[in-house]
Amino acid sequence: MMKKLFILLLAALLLSSCGQAATEEPAADTAAAENAPIAEETEPETEDPYIDTVEAEDFGGRPFNLLLRDEGSEVSWSIFDAVAEEATGEAINDAIYNRNLSINEKYNVEILGEMNKNSLVTLNNCVKAGDSTYDAAFLNTYDSSSAAQAGSLMDYGMLEAIDMTKPYWDQRCISDLSIAGKTYFLTGDISSIDKKATWILMFNKNLINSFDLESPYDLVNEGTWTVDKFKEMSADVSSDLNGDGEWTVEDQYGLATTPDTVHGLFYSCGGQYIRKDENDLPVFDMDIELCTSILETAGQILSNPQNTLLSTNIKGSANAILDLRDCFIEGRSLFYGEVMFHVAGLREMADDFGIIPMPKLNEAQEDYITYTNPAGPMLVVPMTTADLTCTGKVLESLASASHYTLTPAYYDIALKGKYARDEDSAAMLDIIFAHRVYDLTQAYGWGSMPSSFKDLAVKGSTDLASLVASKQSIFDSGIEKFVSAFTD
């Protein structure tokens, strides 16, 4: 899609220059032209919705300060795609650099970023002190939620220049995470790290061929990639490679993953904890029958140590997450369930691999739904931001420009080009990103319901009714406090 947009823009420029050249030539036959048949009127081309219509303004060279989450390591959820000091020739870095340069020139500002290991505390303290140092911040979803409930964040409806109907803002994020008609979190083209928080399945093509299994790509495209098919294929390849009678990190598995794959399956099969009422406020709404079915299937997959190498079952490891990845890299796992973040770590993998969405509940389900891990970032605005006009304009233009700079660099060049090894995986990414969901329950953790559901699946229990009975009052109380924080 991005390449098509670039081609269209280039074509428009070429046509424009050709048109200018044509006006310099005299008409060949004016009379003939006047007597020519009147051409049928054509519909005007639709304006590109990704181009912002915000007027330029001179803000006097002021700094535009971004507070950025820093976890102290590049192999983390730190925010590294907000600022770039110089062009280096690396695609994503240069996309950020050129994007920011264009916005700096449009508004006469200087976009600066502060990496901060205590970003949530820093933001809350600034708001309490009336400190307007930061114009905006990138926090993970958990911290963003905490800051919102503490009253530290601005409703984006207060920023006149922000057009939340634009496609460069993630529309599902807006609808899923809005609170009482207000929007405190935004993501979309403005960041690539939110895409890295997307839960996916990777598969080893060599093992698919060796065991004469169906093509996962074909299953997805035919609408037959279901949890039953996933379970069936995962059970076909396990092997005690070292013959010691134990299932360890050295053996071969159908699936290597963390317990968070339970969340991936929960949402991909249509599960939900809440719905929004007529006031855009959350209400507990679990379909017990449906969610019990999901729980049973997830448990059958994840609680079987012979079929699934689960990170929590790896003993004596310095880093179980990397052990899972190594299992897949070394060709000892058919499937690998993780966030997109880990695809970059597979660049040196010898075997070819593919990327697909999590499976549907059944063939009747229309879409492949994708879980977005709350470790991903959200763009937030502190209540004390110094200039609402400047903040709104800069953020809106950054988001728009990112559609033509940062997103293509990540999506087409870095991900589709370097990491995903075939055109089929690239097409799967379009499906995956098109149907991501967000959940206030994950962000706020009312009654620890998501983590408790995950624990049941890992244990192989299907007693969801008892879990809900024990958690219902805590869950409802959490929602009640939450609603009060945003409506009082």
VOGU-3710 file (C-alpha; in Angstrom, 3 decimals, decimal comma):
1> mmkklfilll> 0,000/0,000/0,000  2,801/2,418/0,914  4,601/1,776/-2,369  1,397/2,466/-4,268  1,027/5,800/-2,492  4,569/6,792/-3,387  3,970/5,846/-7,036  0,769/7,897/-7,113  2,521/10,911/-5,620  5,376/10,607/-8,105
11> aalllsscgq> 2,908/10,291/-10,973  1,095/13,396/-9,779  4,344/15,363/-9,754  5,243/14,165/-13,243  1,802/15,025/-14,592  2,037/18,438/-12,985  5,381/19,172/-14,637  4,108/17,872/-17,980  1,065/20,116/-17,682  3,223/23,161/-17,058
21> aateepaadt> 5,333/22,385/-20,087  2,237/21,974/-22,225  0,947/25,455/-21,438  4,036/26,969/-23,021  3,054/25,576/-26,485  0,442/27,423/-28,594  -2,802/25,602/-29,392  -2,465/23,640/-32,644  -6,028/24,188/-33,864  -8,271/26,363/-31,699
31> aaaenapiae> -11,300/25,949/-33,945  -10,995/22,180/-33,944  -10,708/22,199/-30,216  -13,854/24,332/-29,879  -15,851/21,955/-32,112  -14,577/18,784/-30,474  -17,125/16,601/-28,596  -17,574/17,593/-24,992  -15,808/15,062/-22,801  -17,800/13,411/-20,073
41> etepetedpy> -17,211/14,878/-16,661  -15,044/12,724/-14,446  -15,027/12,532/-10,706  -12,182/14,576/-9,194  -9,422/12,580/-7,607  -9,977/11,967/-3,919  -7,674/14,004/-1,716  -5,038/11,896/-0,020  -6,362/11,440/3,555  -2,846/10,925/4,883
51> idtveaedfg> -1,741/14,474/4,116  -2,411/16,842/7,002  -4,106/20,143/6,277  -2,614/22,008/9,233  -1,369/25,467/8,326  2,278/26,269/8,949  3,067/28,619/11,810  6,208/30,189/13,201  6,730/29,226/16,845  9,933/31,216/17,159
61> grpfnlllrd> 12,472/28,412/17,202  11,236/27,039/20,520  12,226/23,515/21,619  9,529/20,872/21,334  10,376/18,455/24,129  9,425/14,775/24,057  9,709/12,642/27,195  10,751/9,148/26,090  10,585/5,868/27,973  14,034/4,370/28,471
71> egsevswsif> 14,501/0,827/29,773  18,274/1,113/29,648  18,862/-1,207/26,718  18,355/-1,201/22,977  16,896/-4,718/23,279  13,869/-3,376/25,121  10,740/-1,279/24,739  12,690/1,965/24,936  11,491/4,663/22,526  14,167/4,957/19,852
81> davaeeatge> 12,012/6,102/16,939  11,118/9,631/18,047  14,327/11,572/17,392  17,503/11,111/15,333  20,512/13,390/15,651  21,802/12,952/12,089  21,346/10,987/8,884  23,348/7,758/8,935  22,140/5,851/5,894  20,080/3,448/8,030
91> aindaiynrn> 16,496/3,429/6,792  14,549/3,965/10,014  17,035/6,440/11,486  16,992/8,552/8,334  13,205/8,383/8,114  12,999/9,841/11,631  15,662/12,448/10,895  14,021/13,643/7,653  10,544/13,614/9,180  11,582/15,738/12,133
101> lsinekynve> 13,582/18,086/9,927  10,525/18,798/7,795  8,372/19,517/10,875  11,076/21,698/12,413  11,081/23,779/9,233  7,286/23,923/8,936  6,784/25,289/12,451  10,216/26,734/13,300  10,647/24,411/16,286  13,392/22,035/17,372
111> ilgemnknsl> 12,116/18,553/18,200  14,135/17,155/21,090  13,875/13,892/23,005  14,837/13,034/26,561  15,396/9,358/27,317  14,209/8,833/30,889  14,284/5,630/32,960  11,590/7,001/35,296  9,363/8,527/32,644  6,049/7,915/34,427
121> vtlnncvkag> 7,269/9,379/37,724  8,860/12,291/35,900  5,670/13,100/34,007  3,435/12,889/37,074  5,829/15,028/39,127  5,953/17,676/36,417  2,172/17,882/36,319  1,945/18,135/40,100  4,513/20,932/40,082  2,894/22,772/37,161
131> dstydaafln> 6,086/22,214/35,162  5,567/22,611/31,399  8,939/21,213/30,312  7,453/18,430/28,207  5,115/18,976/25,290  4,344/15,272/24,840  5,570/11,866/25,965  5,850/8,279/24,781  5,034/5,854/27,604  4,042/2,216/27,456
141> tydsssaaqa> 0,325/1,482/27,712  0,473/0,514/31,390  2,195/3,765/32,360  -0,032/5,814/30,081  -3,077/4,334/31,779  -1,680/5,074/35,215  -0,941/8,677/34,250  -4,426/9,109/32,822  -6,115/7,805/35,958  -3,901/10,117/38,052
151> gslmdygmle> -5,244/13,082/36,076  -1,893/13,863/34,462  -2,942/13,597/30,804  -4,688/15,916/28,400  -7,752/14,807/26,444  -6,793/15,005/22,769  -10,143/16,638/22,129  -8,588/19,763/23,686  -5,994/19,943/20,896  -7,764/21,603/17,994
161> aidmtkpywd> -5,200/20,609/15,372  -5,449/16,879/16,129  -7,815/15,194/13,681  -8,469/11,773/15,168  -10,478/10,699/12,131  -7,321/10,654/10,026  -6,037/7,197/9,085  -2,519/7,895/10,335  -3,989/7,616/13,853  -4,902/4,042/14,825
171> qrcisdlsia> -8,702/4,100/14,795  -9,071/0,884/16,793  -6,815/2,285/19,524  -9,042/5,360/19,719  -12,293/3,407/19,924  -10,999/0,675/22,262  -9,157/2,944/24,715  -11,370/6,027/24,774  -12,914/6,795/28,153  -16,229/8,608/28,572
181> gktyfltgdi> -15,850/10,016/25,073  -12,345/11,288/25,772  -9,074/10,142/24,237  -5,913/10,155/26,322  -3,789/7,762/24,230  -2,840/7,801/20,567  -0,680/5,638/18,371  -0,395/4,890/14,699  2,084/5,889/12,012  3,844/8,224/14,441
191> ssidkkatwi> 5,589/5,216/16,015  6,983/1,930/14,747  7,330/0,409/18,193  3,579/-0,070/18,512  3,836/-2,447/15,555  6,579/-4,352/17,333  4,077/-4,985/20,159  1,812/-6,943/17,812  1,411/-10,655/18,691  2,142/-13,025/15,810
201> lmfnknlins> 3,098/-16,591/14,928  6,220/-17,466/12,991  6,651/-20,884/11,402  9,610/-22,917/10,144  9,160/-23,705/6,444  11,607/-26,613/6,524  9,615/-28,394/9,222  6,374/-27,734/7,350  7,874/-29,482/4,310  9,603/-32,251/6,271
211> fdlespydlv> 6,367/-33,294/7,970  4,283/-32,743/4,828  2,017/-30,260/6,593  -0,398/-27,835/4,969  0,876/-24,405/4,056  -0,048/-21,943/6,819  -0,293/-19,233/4,153  -2,911/-21,213/2,249  -4,849/-21,868/5,438  -4,923/-18,155/6,275
221> negtwtvdkf> -5,942/-17,132/2,768  -8,650/-19,794/2,612  -10,061/-18,754/5,998  -9,330/-22,189/7,495  -6,514/-21,196/9,866  -8,293/-22,078/13,131  -7,269/-23,008/16,663  -8,090/-26,656/15,960  -5,774/-26,648/12,954  -3,099/-24,918/15,031
231> kemsadvssd> -3,450/-27,514/17,762  -3,347/-30,366/15,264  -0,206/-29,139/13,499  1,575/-28,329/16,769  1,156/-31,923/17,934  2,761/-33,454/14,841  6,433/-32,559/15,170  7,506/-33,008/18,810  10,534/-35,226/19,390  12,780/-36,133/22,335
241> lngdgewtve> 15,910/-35,420/20,328  18,470/-36,386/22,969  16,512/-39,469/24,067  16,761/-38,715/27,768  13,038/-39,151/28,389  12,716/-35,536/29,534  11,231/-32,581/27,687  13,912/-29,896/27,859  15,106/-26,898/25,891  17,224/-29,237/23,762
251> dqyglattpd> 14,268/-31,117/22,247  11,928/-30,403/19,332  8,473/-28,859/19,767  5,384/-27,825/17,918  5,413/-24,424/19,600  7,938/-22,297/21,474  6,360/-19,380/23,302  5,603/-17,537/26,531  2,340/-17,773/28,512  1,287/-14,503/26,850
261> tvhglfyscg> 0,252/-16,533/23,815  -2,889/-17,154/25,894  -3,723/-13,468/25,394  -3,022/-13,851/21,692  -5,451/-16,761/21,456  -8,061/-15,077/23,669  -8,427/-12,094/21,353  -7,825/-13,934/18,071  -10,792/-16,172/18,923  -13,063/-13,230/19,678
271> gqyirkdend> -12,799/-13,166/23,469  -13,457/-10,003/25,436  -13,634/-8,974/29,078  -15,622/-5,768/28,698  -17,859/-3,814/26,390  -18,490/-0,084/26,278  -21,882/1,220/27,452  -23,814/4,141/25,950  -21,566/6,563/27,878  -18,371/5,001/26,485
281> lpvfdmdiel> -17,575/3,477/29,876  -16,430/-0,124/30,431  -18,817/-2,809/31,650  -17,859/-6,396/32,458  -19,089/-8,585/29,619  -17,456/-12,007/29,268  -19,214/-14,644/27,231  -18,528/-17,502/29,647  -19,364/-20,245/27,154  -17,138/-18,790/24,426
291> ctsiletagq> -14,275/-17,935/26,768  -14,405/-21,388/28,357  -14,000/-22,879/24,897  -11,012/-20,620/24,258  -9,565/-21,511/27,658  -9,897/-25,220/26,960  -8,128/-24,996/23,602  -5,379/-22,710/24,934  -4,838/-25,119/27,816  -4,599/-28,123/25,524
301> ilsnpqntll> -1,861/-26,360/23,579  0,140/-24,644/26,315  -0,176/-27,035/29,259  1,297/-29,973/27,324  5,098/-29,932/27,867  5,536/-32,460/25,076  4,057/-30,165/22,443  4,984/-26,709/23,728  8,252/-25,317/25,055  6,976/-22,694/27,485
311> stnikgsana> 9,376/-20,077/28,836  8,172/-20,634/32,397  9,108/-24,326/32,154  12,733/-23,674/31,217  14,851/-24,317/34,287  18,216/-22,808/35,150  18,230/-20,377/32,244  19,814/-16,943/32,252  17,238/-15,757/29,702  14,322/-18,059/28,913
321> ildlrdcfie> 12,978/-15,607/26,302  16,154/-15,951/24,260  16,097/-19,720/24,774  12,714/-19,811/23,057  14,029/-17,784/20,166  17,109/-20,001/19,869  14,887/-23,074/19,780  13,143/-21,628/16,738  16,326/-20,316/15,107  17,947/-23,745/15,448
331> grslfygevm> 15,037/-25,450/13,704  13,622/-27,206/16,760  10,205/-25,582/16,827  7,520/-25,547/14,169  5,841/-22,408/15,506  7,190/-19,498/17,501  4,665/-17,226/19,248  5,884/-13,756/20,198  5,482/-10,060/19,521  6,758/-8,658/16,238
341> fhvaglrema> 9,666/-7,186/18,198  11,429/-10,559/18,020  11,334/-10,919/14,233  14,460/-8,767/13,997  16,317/-11,365/16,080  15,767/-14,007/13,390  17,885/-12,385/10,692  20,641/-14,988/11,042  18,266/-17,967/11,045  19,396/-20,554/8,466
351> ddfgiipmpk> 15,963/-22,076/7,833  13,377/-20,036/5,977  10,490/-18,863/8,115  7,134/-17,217/7,557  4,838/-14,921/9,537  1,103/-15,474/10,029  -1,641/-14,135/12,322  -2,916/-16,007/15,346  -5,665/-18,497/14,403  -9,403/-17,846/14,416
361> lneaqedyit> -11,827/-19,725/16,657  -13,500/-21,336/13,647  -14,052/-20,822/9,946  -17,247/-18,842/10,569  -15,253/-16,053/12,252  -14,756/-13,306/9,705  -11,426/-11,691/10,619  -8,063/-12,703/12,019  -7,860/-10,576/15,172  -4,509/-9,557/16,596
371> ytnpagpmlv> -3,597/-8,859/20,227  -1,499/-5,762/20,903  0,767/-6,135/23,916  0,477/-3,214/26,397  4,284/-3,017/26,486  3,916/-1,002/23,301  4,023/2,808/23,425  1,292/5,393/23,540  1,673/9,058/22,698  0,333/11,189/25,551
381> vpmttadltc> 0,196/14,898/26,331  0,809/16,160/29,890  -1,847/18,414/31,382  0,849/21,089/31,744  1,905/21,232/28,091  2,918/24,832/27,457  1,152/25,628/24,185  -1,864/23,623/23,012  -1,691/25,096/19,516  1,968/24,248/19,024
391> tgkvleslas> 1,600/20,779/20,577  -1,424/19,901/18,462  0,076/21,115/15,198  3,452/19,466/15,667  1,989/16,098/16,706  -0,565/16,088/13,881  2,070/16,855/11,272  4,490/14,336/12,766  1,843/11,627/12,504  0,999/12,541/8,921
401> ashytltpay> 4,628/12,781/7,805  5,377/9,445/9,471  3,017/7,734/7,045  5,415/8,633/4,235  8,673/8,242/6,153  8,751/6,106/9,292  6,052/3,567/8,420  7,479/2,722/4,974  10,967/2,432/6,464  9,780/-0,053/9,076
411> ydialkgkya> 7,045/-1,817/7,186  8,417/-2,071/3,671  12,167/-1,678/3,979  13,096/-3,035/7,403  10,383/-5,616/8,020  9,222/-6,782/4,614  12,676/-6,417/3,113  15,156/-7,532/5,759  13,203/-9,835/8,028  10,174/-11,361/6,321
421> rdedsaamld> 11,669/-13,620/3,689  8,931/-13,868/1,096  6,046/-11,955/-0,427  3,531/-14,163/1,379  4,751/-12,985/4,781  4,526/-9,397/3,584  0,881/-9,969/2,638  0,256/-11,567/6,044  1,532/-8,412/7,734  -1,186/-6,421/5,986
431> iifahrvydl> -3,788/-8,783/7,477  -2,170/-8,710/10,914  -1,919/-4,919/11,215  -5,409/-4,366/9,821  -7,168/-6,105/12,716  -5,295/-5,234/15,895  -7,264/-4,761/19,112  -6,577/-2,940/22,367  -8,214/-3,557/25,738  -8,682/-1,320/28,763
441> tqaygwgsmp> -8,716/-4,489/30,867  -5,133/-5,252/29,844  -4,106/-1,686/30,527  -5,728/-1,340/33,956  -5,715/-4,987/35,073  -9,036/-4,893/36,924  -9,214/-7,882/39,232  -6,101/-9,262/37,507  -8,581/-11,043/35,238  -6,318/-11,389/32,155
451> ssfkdlavkg> -3,386/-12,769/34,152  -5,669/-15,157/36,058  -7,174/-16,399/32,784  -3,647/-16,962/31,493  -2,702/-18,918/34,627  -5,687/-21,222/34,204  -4,714/-21,995/30,604  -1,114/-22,787/31,518  -2,369/-25,180/34,204  -4,815/-26,791/31,779
461> stdlaslvas> -7,830/-25,801/33,876  -11,184/-24,924/32,311  -12,885/-23,698/35,482  -13,585/-20,205/34,200  -16,887/-19,963/36,051  -15,125/-20,236/39,418  -12,538/-17,678/38,360  -15,194/-15,169/37,349  -17,150/-15,799/40,557  -14,056/-15,095/42,656
471> kqsifdsgie> -12,943/-12,060/40,649  -16,250/-10,436/39,721  -16,573/-8,137/42,721  -12,910/-7,070/42,520  -13,273/-6,462/38,797  -16,433/-4,401/39,263  -14,857/-2,422/42,089  -11,848/-1,646/39,900  -14,099/-0,404/37,113  -16,110/1,675/39,587
481> kfvsaftd> -12,964/3,438/40,849  -11,801/3,873/37,280  -15,071/5,442/36,173  -15,059/7,781/39,168  -11,540/8,940/38,325  -12,642/10,050/34,863  -16,153/11,318/35,517  -16,083/13,069/38,921
//
